[in-house]
């Protein structure tokens, strides 16, 4: 999907009337063919909302408030309501594709309609953790960036550079590579000692070398605050996607002080269940907004304003 195609639905939606088709054509033609570089868009979104909050749209149909009903329409209505309630408070939304792919072809339609509901200035992240041999990764990258049109995606680096490089070819999109994850099982492999230091540090140094196009970010869990501080020092101003706040027990103050740059940027602090499932009642959207606002303000207590 090109930048023009990505913006077309919002343009067409906004214009109507006797001259709607003509005006849409003029407006569509005026949209630049270039796409804002991911680092720039991330910083702009952070400043616009004064926020480092990333809302994880990990929408489990079984947890959707009963009054919305069931099926695809209920998931779409739920996601749209969450977005409408929180869009002015957040820097980004992250869709974990597993929750949608488990619904089959319907899930892909839900992803598209959810992305259509997100304001264009807000960053979108497709959390798929892909990574395979080169020609397969090439297709994964095409799906994430050209078909769905995500601003960024998550990638697993275990298979090495040729599994990540196809994503990096999309120079204006972000590629968040797993470095030190927030789950308990992260210690099974990521802390194994290699040449006198843990494996994750070798991964981090390698990612810095790979970042020639300045479109790589790292996934580093909030559940590892001391390591997060070390990693920030190693990578400079590279963006860090930091899951693990809320249900996983990550400490907000420690992770914000450790994970942001000196000017309070380049941290993407994800919260999913704690925001979107704050209530199972008809007030779910209002409660989600309250939780997103509280998290934004809590994070901002400990960051240097941009």
Buried (B, 14 or more C-beta within 10 A) or exposed (E): BEBBEBBBBEBBEEBEEEEEEEBBEEBBEEBEEEBBBBBEBBBBBBBEBBBBBBBBBBBBBEEBBEEBEEEBEBBBBBBBBBBBBBBBBBBBBBBBBEBBEEBEEBBBBBBBBBBBBBBEEBBBBBBBBBBBEEEBBBEBBBBBBBEBBBBBBBBBBEBEEEBBBBBBBBEBBBBBBBBBBBEEEBEEEBBEEEEEEBBBBEBBEBBBEBBEBEBBBBBBBBBBBEBBBBBBEBBEBBBBBBBBBBEBEBBBEBBBBBBBBEEBBBBBBBBBBBBBBBBEEEEBBBBBBBBBBBBBEBBBEBBEEB
